[in-house]
Amino acid sequence: MQVKTKKQISKDVVKLESSGELREVIINEDLLNPQEASVALCFRGENSSGIVQLSAKEIDMINKTIAPEMKKFGNIKVLKFGK
């Protein structure tokens, strides 16, 4: 997983780039307010770690954008090799 962000410090904008392995996906559900559900993607790299939290609306938007394009990938296999 690769994360690219921008952060404003004083008048300057600093670009931050980090990469790491996706470690965990956490689905936060609220039974009383289902609209408040969210998904957290937890990653950890060699020199960085973080959590990307997405709301239900953001997940729907990503799904609508990616679903039509999945045909291009065909069968996908994820291989993970140990060190």
DSSP file (Angstrom, degrees, kcal/mol; ACC not computed):
  #  RESIDUE AA STRUCTURE BP1 BP2  ACC     N-H-->O    O-->H-N    N-H-->O    O-->H-N    TCO  KAPPA ALPHA  PHI   PSI    X-CA   Y-CA   Z-CA
    1    1 A M              0   0    0      0, 0.0    19,-2.6     0, 0.0     2,-0.4   0.000 360.0 360.0 360.0 136.8    0.0    0.0    0.0
    2    2 A Q  E     -A   19   0A   0     17,-0.2     2,-0.4     2,-0.0    17,-0.2  -0.978 360.0-165.1-123.1 132.8    1.3    3.4   -0.8
    3    3 A V  E     -A   18   0A   0     15,-3.4    15,-2.8    -2,-0.4     2,-0.4  -0.960   4.4-174.5-119.5 130.3    0.0    6.6    0.8
    4    4 A K  E     +A   17   0A   0     -2,-0.4     2,-0.3    13,-0.2    13,-0.2  -0.992  14.9 164.5-124.4 127.5    0.7   10.1   -0.6
    5    5 A T  E     -A   16   0A   0     11,-2.9    11,-3.0    -2,-0.4     2,-0.4  -0.905  27.5-138.4-136.7 164.7   -0.4   13.2    1.4
    6    6 A K  E     -A   15   0A   0     -2,-0.3     2,-0.4     9,-0.2     9,-0.2  -0.965  16.4-170.6-123.1 143.6    0.2   16.9    1.6
    7    7 A K  E     -A   14   0A   0      7,-2.6     7,-3.5    -2,-0.4     2,-0.6  -0.999  17.7-135.9-136.5 133.4    0.6   18.9    4.7
    8    8 A Q  E     -A   13   0A   0     -2,-0.4     2,-0.5     5,-0.2     5,-0.2  -0.789  20.4-177.9 -92.8 124.2    0.7   22.7    5.1
    9    9 A I  E >   -A   12   0A   0      3,-2.7     3,-2.3    -2,-0.6     2,-0.3  -0.979  65.2 -48.9-121.9 116.1    3.4   24.0    7.4
   10   10 A S  T 3  S-     0   0    0     -2,-0.5    -2,-0.0     1,-0.3     0, 0.0  -0.435 122.6 -25.5  55.2-116.8    3.3   27.8    7.7
   11   11 A K  T 3  S+     0   0    0     -2,-0.3    -1,-0.3    -3,-0.1     2,-0.2   0.489 123.8  87.4-101.6  -5.2    3.1   29.0    4.1
   12   12 A D  E <   -A    9   0A   0     -3,-2.3    -3,-2.7     2,-0.0     2,-0.5  -0.626  67.1-140.1 -96.4 153.0    4.8   25.9    2.6
   13   13 A V  E     -A    8   0A   0     -5,-0.2     2,-0.5    -2,-0.2    -5,-0.2  -0.963  17.1-160.1-111.1 125.1    3.2   22.7    1.5
   14   14 A V  E     -A    7   0A   0     -7,-3.5    -7,-2.6    -2,-0.5     2,-0.5  -0.905   8.1-143.6-108.1 129.6    5.1   19.5    2.2
   15   15 A K  E     -A    6   0A   0     -2,-0.5     2,-0.4    -9,-0.2    -9,-0.2  -0.803  15.3-164.3 -93.2 129.8    4.5   16.3    0.3
   16   16 A L  E     -A    5   0A   0    -11,-3.0   -11,-2.9    -2,-0.5     2,-0.4  -0.935   6.1-174.8-114.8 136.3    4.7   13.1    2.4
   17   17 A E  E     +A    4   0A   0     -2,-0.4     2,-0.3   -13,-0.2   -13,-0.2  -0.998   9.3 165.0-133.2 132.9    5.0    9.7    0.8
   18   18 A S  E     -A    3   0A   0    -15,-2.8   -15,-3.4    -2,-0.4     2,-0.3  -0.982  13.5-165.6-144.2 152.3    5.0    6.4    2.6
   19   19 A S  E     +A    2   0A   0     -2,-0.3    27,-0.4   -17,-0.2     2,-0.3  -0.979  20.6 138.0-138.7 154.5    4.5    2.8    1.8
   20   20 A G        -     0   0    0    -19,-2.6     2,-0.4    -2,-0.3    25,-0.3  -0.967  50.2 -70.2-173.6-177.2    3.9   -0.3    3.8
   21   21 A E  E     -B   44   0B   0     23,-2.4    23,-2.0    -2,-0.3     2,-0.6  -0.770  44.6-115.8 -96.4 135.4    1.9   -3.5    4.0
   22   22 A L  E     +B   43   0B   0     -2,-0.4    21,-0.3    21,-0.2     3,-0.1  -0.601  39.6 174.7 -68.9 116.6   -1.8   -3.5    4.7
   23   23 A R  E     +     0   0B   0     19,-2.5     2,-0.3    -2,-0.6    20,-0.2   0.817  54.0   4.0 -96.9 -37.2   -2.0   -5.3    8.1
   24   24 A E  E     -B   42   0B   0     18,-1.6    18,-3.0     2,-0.0     2,-0.5  -0.999  47.8-151.0-155.2 146.0   -5.6   -5.1    9.1
   25   25 A V  E     -B   41   0B   0     -2,-0.3     2,-0.5    16,-0.2    16,-0.2  -0.988  20.9-167.4-120.2 119.7   -9.0   -4.0    7.9
   26   26 A I  E     -B   40   0B   0     14,-2.8    14,-3.2    -2,-0.5     2,-0.7  -0.927   8.3-156.9-112.7 126.6  -11.4   -2.9   10.7
   27   27 A I  E     -B   39   0B   0     -2,-0.5     2,-0.7    12,-0.2    12,-0.2  -0.911   8.5-158.5-104.1 115.4  -15.1   -2.5   10.1
   28   28 A N  E     -B   38   0B   0     10,-2.8    10,-2.2    -2,-0.7     2,-0.4  -0.842  14.4-173.4 -96.5 113.6  -16.7   -0.1   12.7
   29   29 A E        -     0   0    0     -2,-0.7     2,-0.5     8,-0.2     6,-0.1  -0.846  17.5-162.0-110.6 144.9  -20.4   -0.7   12.9
   30   30 A D        -     0   0    0     -2,-0.4     6,-0.2     3,-0.2     7,-0.2  -0.953   4.1-163.6-122.7 109.2  -23.0    1.3   14.9
   31   31 A L  S    S+     0   0    0     -2,-0.5    -1,-0.1     1,-0.2     6,-0.0   0.826  91.1  47.2 -64.3 -32.0  -26.2   -0.7   15.3
   32   32 A L  S    S+     0   0    0      1,-0.3    -1,-0.2     2,-0.1    -2,-0.0   0.812 125.3  29.1 -79.3 -30.2  -28.2    2.4   16.3
   33   33 A N    >   +     0   0    0     -3,-0.1     3,-1.9     1,-0.1    -1,-0.3  -0.747  64.8 176.4-129.9  84.0  -26.8    4.5   13.4
   34   34 A P  G >  S+     0   0    0      0, 0.0     3,-1.3     0, 0.0    -1,-0.1   0.755  79.3  65.7 -62.7 -22.5  -26.0    2.3   10.4
   35   35 A Q  G 3  S+     0   0    0      1,-0.3    21,-0.4    -6,-0.1    22,-0.2   0.703  92.4  63.5 -70.3 -17.5  -25.1    5.5    8.4
   36   36 A E  G <  S+     0   0    0     -3,-1.9    -1,-0.3    -6,-0.2    -8,-0.0   0.344  75.3 125.8 -88.8   6.6  -22.2    6.1   10.8
   37   37 A A    <   +     0   0    0     -3,-1.3    19,-1.1    -7,-0.2     2,-0.3  -0.292  36.6 179.4 -64.1 150.4  -20.4    2.8    9.8
   38   38 A S  E     -BC  28  55B   0    -10,-2.2   -10,-2.8    17,-0.2     2,-0.4  -0.966  24.4-134.9-148.9 164.0  -16.8    3.2    8.7
   39   39 A V  E     -BC  27  54B   0     15,-2.8    15,-3.3    -2,-0.3     2,-0.5  -0.985  14.6-157.7-123.9 132.5  -13.8    1.1    7.5
   40   40 A A  E     -BC  26  53B   0    -14,-3.2   -14,-2.8    -2,-0.4     2,-0.7  -0.952   2.1-158.1-113.4 126.6  -10.3    1.5    8.8
   41   41 A L  E     -BC  25  52B   0     11,-3.0    11,-2.5    -2,-0.5     2,-0.5  -0.915  12.8-161.0-102.9 114.2   -7.3    0.3    6.8
   42   42 A C  E     +BC  24  51B   0    -18,-3.0   -19,-2.5    -2,-0.7   -18,-1.6  -0.833  13.8 176.0-100.6 128.6   -4.3   -0.2    9.0
   43   43 A F  E     -BC  22  50B   0      7,-2.6     7,-2.2    -2,-0.5     2,-0.4  -0.925  14.6-165.3-131.6 157.2   -0.8   -0.3    7.4
   44   44 A R  E     +BC  21  49B   0    -23,-2.0   -23,-2.4    -2,-0.3     5,-0.3  -0.980   9.7 177.0-144.6 129.4    2.7   -0.5    8.6
   45   45 A G        -     0   0    0      3,-4.0   -25,-0.2    -2,-0.4   -27,-0.0  -0.449  48.5 -86.6-114.1-169.7    5.9    0.1    6.7
   46   46 A E  S    S+     0   0    0    -27,-0.4   -26,-0.1     1,-0.2     3,-0.0   0.923 124.6  11.1 -67.6 -44.7    9.6    0.1    7.6
   47   47 A N  S    S+     0   0    0    -28,-0.3     2,-0.3     1,-0.0    -1,-0.2   0.245 129.4  40.6-118.3  11.3    9.6    3.7    8.9
   48   48 A S        -     0   0    0    -29,-0.2    -3,-4.0     2,-0.0     2,-0.3  -0.980  49.3-179.7-154.4 162.6    6.0    4.6    9.0
   49   49 A S  E     +C   44   0B   0     -2,-0.3     2,-0.3    -5,-0.3    -5,-0.2  -0.965  15.3 151.2-156.3 164.3    2.5    3.4    9.9
   50   50 A G  E     -C   43   0B   0     -7,-2.2    -7,-2.6    -2,-0.3     2,-0.4  -0.991  35.6-111.3-179.3 177.1   -1.0    4.7    9.9
   51   51 A I  E     -C   42   0B   0     -2,-0.3     2,-0.6    -9,-0.2    -9,-0.2  -0.999  15.3-158.5-131.5 129.3   -4.7    4.3    9.6
   52   52 A V  E     -C   41   0B   0    -11,-2.5   -11,-3.0    -2,-0.4     2,-0.5  -0.949  16.0-161.1-106.6 116.8   -6.9    5.4    6.7
   53   53 A Q  E     -C   40   0B   0     -2,-0.6     2,-0.4   -13,-0.2   -13,-0.2  -0.872   7.0-171.1-105.9 128.7  -10.5    5.7    7.8
   54   54 A L  E     -C   39   0B   0    -15,-3.3   -15,-2.8    -2,-0.5     2,-0.1  -0.944  14.8-135.9-121.0 137.6  -13.3    5.7    5.2
   55   55 A S  E  >  -C   38   0B   0     -2,-0.4     4,-2.1   -17,-0.2   -17,-0.2  -0.330  33.4-102.4 -81.4 170.5  -17.0    6.4    5.7
   56   56 A A  H  > S+     0   0    0    -19,-1.1     4,-2.2   -21,-0.4     5,-0.1   0.882 123.3  52.6 -61.4 -39.2  -19.8    4.4    4.2
   57   57 A K  H  > S+     0   0    0    -22,-0.2     4,-2.2     1,-0.2    -1,-0.2   0.896 108.7  49.7 -64.5 -40.1  -20.3    7.0    1.5
   58   58 A E  H  > S+     0   0    0      2,-0.2     4,-2.4     1,-0.2    -2,-0.2   0.890 109.8  51.0 -66.3 -39.2  -16.7    7.0    0.6
   59   59 A I  H  X S+     0   0    0     -4,-2.1     4,-2.6     2,-0.2    -2,-0.2   0.917 110.2  49.8 -63.6 -43.4  -16.7    3.2    0.3
   60   60 A D  H  X S+     0   0    0     -4,-2.2     4,-2.5     2,-0.2    -2,-0.2   0.911 110.5  50.0 -60.9 -43.0  -19.7    3.4   -2.0
   61   61 A M  H  X S+     0   0    0     -4,-2.2     4,-1.6     2,-0.2    -2,-0.2   0.919 112.3  46.9 -62.7 -43.7  -18.1    6.0   -4.2
   62   62 A I  H  X S+     0   0    0     -4,-2.4     4,-2.6     1,-0.2     5,-0.3   0.916 112.3  50.7 -63.5 -43.1  -14.9    3.8   -4.5
   63   63 A N  H  X S+     0   0    0     -4,-2.6     4,-2.7     1,-0.2    -2,-0.2   0.911 109.5  49.6 -62.1 -43.7  -17.0    0.7   -5.2
   64   64 A K  H  < S+     0   0    0     -4,-2.5    -1,-0.2     1,-0.2    -2,-0.2   0.821 115.0  45.6 -65.8 -30.2  -18.9    2.5   -8.0
   65   65 A T  H  < S+     0   0    0     -4,-1.6     4,-0.3    -5,-0.2    -2,-0.2   0.884 121.0  35.6 -78.4 -40.5  -15.7    3.8   -9.5
   66   66 A I  H >X S+     0   0    0     -4,-2.6     3,-1.2    -5,-0.1     4,-0.9   0.856 100.7  73.1 -85.3 -37.2  -13.8    0.5   -9.4
   67   67 A A  G >< S+     0   0    0     -4,-2.7     3,-1.0     1,-0.3     4,-0.4   0.865  97.6  48.0 -51.7 -47.4  -16.5   -2.1  -10.1
   68   68 A P  G >4 S+     0   0    0      0, 0.0     3,-0.5     0, 0.0    -1,-0.3   0.802 112.0  51.7 -65.2 -25.0  -16.8   -1.4  -13.8
   69   69 A E  G X4 S+     0   0    0     -3,-1.2     3,-1.4    -4,-0.3     4,-0.5   0.597  84.7  86.2 -86.0 -11.8  -13.0   -1.5  -14.2
   70   70 A M  G XX S+     0   0    0     -3,-1.0     3,-1.0    -4,-0.9     4,-0.8   0.760  76.0  69.8 -63.1 -25.1  -12.6   -4.9  -12.5
   71   71 A K  G X4 S+     0   0    0     -3,-0.5     3,-0.5    -4,-0.4    -1,-0.3   0.837  91.0  61.5 -60.3 -31.8  -13.3   -6.7  -15.8
   72   72 A K  G <4 S+     0   0    0     -3,-1.4    -1,-0.2     1,-0.2    -2,-0.2   0.787 101.5  52.0 -65.6 -27.9   -9.9   -5.4  -17.1
   73   73 A F  G <4 S-     0   0    0     -3,-1.0    -1,-0.2    -4,-0.5    -2,-0.2   0.718  85.7-170.1 -84.1 -21.2   -8.0   -7.3  -14.4
   74   74 A G    <<  +     0   0    0     -4,-0.8     2,-0.5    -3,-0.5    -1,-0.2  -0.408  60.6   2.3  66.7-142.3   -9.6  -10.7  -15.0
   75   75 A N  S    S-     0   0    0     -2,-0.1     2,-0.5    -4,-0.0    -4,-0.0  -0.672  77.1-155.2 -79.8 127.8   -8.7  -13.2  -12.4
   76   76 A I        -     0   0    0     -2,-0.5     2,-0.4     2,-0.0    -2,-0.1  -0.891  11.4-173.7-108.8 131.5   -6.7  -11.6   -9.6
   77   77 A K        -     0   0    0     -2,-0.5     2,-0.6     2,-0.0    -2,-0.0  -0.990  12.1-151.2-123.4 132.4   -4.4  -13.6   -7.4
   78   78 A V        -     0   0    0     -2,-0.4     2,-0.4     2,-0.0    -2,-0.0  -0.907  13.3-167.8-104.9 121.1   -2.6  -12.1   -4.5
   79   79 A L        -     0   0    0     -2,-0.6     2,-0.5     2,-0.0    -2,-0.0  -0.909   2.8-167.4-110.4 135.4    0.8  -13.7   -3.6
   80   80 A K        -     0   0    0     -2,-0.4     2,-0.4     0, 0.0    -2,-0.0  -0.984   4.7-162.6-125.9 124.1    2.6  -13.0   -0.4
   81   81 A F        -     0   0    0     -2,-0.5     2,-0.1     2,-0.0    -2,-0.0  -0.867  15.3-128.6-109.0 138.1    6.2  -14.0    0.1
   82   82 A G              0   0    0     -2,-0.4    -1,-0.0     1,-0.1     0, 0.0  -0.381 360.0 360.0 -77.9 160.9    7.9  -14.3    3.5
   83   83 A K              0   0    0     -2,-0.1    -1,-0.1     0, 0.0    -2,-0.0   0.450 360.0 360.0 -86.8 360.0   11.3  -12.6    4.1
